[in-house]
Amino acid sequence: MSFCLVVPTRNPGLLWTLWLHAVRSQQYVVPGLVVDSSSTDNTDFSALPPGWQLQCIAAADFNHGATRNLALSHLPAGTDVVVYMTQDALLADPHALSRLVSVFADPAVACAYGRQLPHADASPVAAHARLFNYPDVSRSVSLADKSRFGLKACFLSNSFAAYRVADLQAVGGFPSDVILGEDMSVAARLLLTGKSVAYVADACVHHSHNYSVLQEFRRYFDTGVLHARSPWLLAEFGSAGGEGLRFVRSELGYLWRHAPWWIPSALVRTAAKLIGYRLGRLESRWPLRFKRWCSMHKGFWG
């Protein structure tokens, strides 16, 4: 089964050298494609592994869905599986990619995602988020599981995810104009066609964000925008409210055991997330200038 690794980039900085080293350290030779959004940090893309392609686009043309669709159209002929990563996700060991791709031996699996471990410098809040969302037990989810998992059934992260190319193309690829959540949108569509989403706990990357309170607010504003503009997601899979409460309880318990001095910050962050999400769900009521200020992905608003 042939696969190709795709990574969108924009000013990847010093981490890029580590990212490439992790790719070169994989068990098998990995073909790849970089789609760079006009980086201005003097990143040396001439150091790509042999045979890799580089596609350059204008920064203003980047979109989470459309840019990944562009990459899909440039895959080597005969590619069975496409693996998408982000520039800040570092493969944790030489077997990470092969383990992720191996689940496609099951013809029911249309997409898969690996486990994200916190970076060494992750705050307690950031570390818990990875532990909560990426447990150490693999699973495969089908549409029959949506009553159990709700919206979590279509959880997927393109920081480290793979798709069977034929299945991805069969649902029209990624939505081409989304603020974020292109991965979840496709996973949901694939589930609705009767396919499965696999979580591969032994395929790992290091990936986490030490967001400020304002960044948390903005990220959840954008999530609210996604749900406002894609109401079918909630209609098909249900609200994320119950999962949010479970996350808060888990977070407070984790911090109480490991870093109790972070609890006030966590409570403030929870309030910021809730306010941001509610404002995002009502985004059609707000002026463009206000939405751009609230949003983490400001380029989406033009």
N, C-alpha and C positions, 0 to 999 in steps of 0.2 A: 504494500500500500504506500503510494508516494504522497508526500506532504510538503508544504512550503510554509515558511514562517514570514509573517508580515508585521511590520512595526511602523506606525506613524510617528514622526518625530517633529519636534519644534524646540530648538535650543536645548539639546539633551545634556550639555555641560560635561562635568568631570565624570559623572556616572556612566557615560557612554562607553568609556574604555572598559569598565567592569562589565557592562552589558555584553559587549562583544566578546570579552574573554569567556564569559559564562556560556555563550553560544558556541564558541570554538571548542569548548571543553565537553560538548555533548558526545554521547556514545557513538552517534552516527553523523556523517557529514550532512549538514542542514542547508538546503537551498533557501534563499530568502529574498525579500523585497522590502526596501525602505521607502516610505513616502514622506518626504520632508516638506514641511510648510514654511519654506524660505527662512531657515534658521539664520540668525545674525550673530551667533556666539562663536563663530570660527571653528565649529566642529569639523574634524577631518573625516569626511565620508569616503575618502580614497582608501581608507584602511579597512573597508568592508571585506568579508571573506571572499575568496575566489568564486566567481560565477554569480554573485549577488547583483541584483538590479537596484538602481536608485531612480526614483521618480520625484520630481520637484514640482510643487504647486505653490500658488500664492497663499500667503497666510490667511487672507480674507476668504479664500475658497474652501478652507477646511470646514468639514462637518463630520461629526462622529459616524454618521451612517454613510453619507455620500463618499467620503474619502476611503472608507473600507470597501465600498462597492467598486471604486476606481481600482483599488489594488486587486480585487477579485478578477477584473478584466485583464490584468497583466500577469496572471499566474502562468507558470510553465505549462505547456500542453501535457495533458494526462494527469494533472494533479488531482488526487482523490480527496485529500483533506487539507484545509487551510487552517493554520494556527495564527491567531492574532495575539500580539503582546503590546504592552506599552513600554516606553523607554525607561521607566523607573521601576520595572519589575525584573528582578534578577533571578535567573534560573538557579535553584538551590543545589542541584547536584547533576552529574553527567547523564542521569537517566530520566530527568524530568520530562523532556519532550517525548521520548519513546514510550514512557508510561501513559502520558496523556493520550497519545495517538492510538495506543494498543486497544482501547475500548471500542474502537470502530470495527473491530472484528465482529461485534454484534450488529447485525444489519438494522436493528430497531433504533440504535443510537444515532441521532442526527447531529448532536452537538455535545460538547463536554467542556468542563472547566476544572482547573486544578486548585490545589490548596494554596492560599496566600498566608505566609508567615510574616510577622512584623519585622521590620528592619531593626538593626541593633540599637538605633537611636530612638525607637518608637516610645512615645509617652505611654503611661499606663492606660489612658483612654484609647489611644490608637491600638495598643496591643490587644486590649479586650475586644475591640471591634473585629479584629482578624480572628481571634479565638472563637467568638460567637458565630460569625458568618461562615467560617471554614473549619469545621470539626475534623477530627482525625479518623472518621469512618466514611468510607465511600458509599455512594448510593446511586440508584437510577430512578428517575421520576418520570411517570407517564401521566396522561390526562386523568386517569382514574385516581390519581393521588391528590387532585386539586382540592377535594373536600377536606383532606388532612392538612395540606400545606398552604392553601389559599394562594395569595400572590407570590409567596416564597417558592411555589412550584416552578415558576419560570425565572427564578433567580439565576443569574449568569454574569460573569465579569470578563470583558474583553481585555483586561489586563493580562489574562492568561487563559485563553479559550480556543477551542478547535471546532470546526464545522465540516461535515461531509459536504463537499462542494455541490454535488447534485441536489442534495436536500435544501441547501441554502438557496440555490438558484430556483428551485421549485416553488419557494415562497416569495420570490421576487427580490431576494437579497435583503439588505438592511433598509429600513426606512431612510429616505434620502434627505430629510429635513427635520432632524430631531435635536433638541438641546442636549440630551444625553439619553441613556437607556436604550440605545440601538440593540444592545445585546439581549436585554430582557424582552424587547419587542419581538425579536426573531425567535427566541426560545419559546415564547408564548404561541407564536404562529406554528412553530414546528410541533409543539404539543397538541395543538388543535387538529393537526393532520394525522395524529396517531403515532408520532415518533416519540422518542425518549430523550431526556436530558440527563447526562451522566456527570456525577461529581467524583473526581479521582483524587482521593486524599493523599496518595503516595506520589503524586506529581506536584512538586512544590516550587514556588517562587517566593522570594522575599519582596514584599510590597506593602507599604503602609504610608499614611499621611499624618503629620502632626498639625492638623488644622487648628487655626485660631477660632474663637467663638464666632467671629464675623464670617469666616470661611464656612463654618458649619451651617450658619444661617443661609448663606448663598447657595451652598450645595443642595440644601433641602428646598429652597425656593425653586431651583431648577427641577428637582424631582416633582414638586407640585405642578410645575408647568407641563412636564411630561404627562402626568396623569390627567390634567385638564384637557390637553390636546389629543390624548389617546384614551378616551373614556372606555373604549372596549376592553382595555386591560383589566380595569376594576370590575366591569360588568361580567367578564368571563371568569375572573379568578378571585374576586372579592377584595375587600379593603385590607390595607396593611396595618390597621390600627392595633389588632391583637398582637401582631409580631413586634410592634413598637413597644408595647407595654412589657412584653417578655424581655426585650433587649434592655430596657431601663432597669428592670429587676436584676437581671444578670449583671449588668454593669455595676450597679451599686454594691452587689454582693462581692464581685471581683475586687472592686476598689477597697471595700471594707477589709478584705483579707490581705491585700497587697500594697495599697497606697491610699489610706483613708484621707490624707490631706488633699487628695484630688476630688473628693466628693462634692464640695461646693462648686468647683469648676464644672463637674459633670452635670449638676442640676441646672446651672446656667445654660450649658450647652443644650440640654434637653429642651428648655424653654425656647432657645433660639431656633432649634430645629423645627419645633412645632409651629412657631410664628412664621418662619420662613416657608414651611410647607403650606400653611393655610393661605398665605399671601400668594404663593405660586398657583394654587388651585383657583384663585380668583383673578388670575393675571389679565383676563380680558377686560377687567374694570380699570386697570391702571394705565397711566400715560407711559409712553415708550421710555422716557428719561428715567422714570422711577424703576421700571422693570430692568433696564440696563444696570442701574446702580445695585439692585438687589441680586443680580445674577452673577454666578461664578463664570459662566461662559458668555462673556459680553459680546463676542463676535457673532453670536447667533442672532442678535437683534439688529445687525446691520450697522 
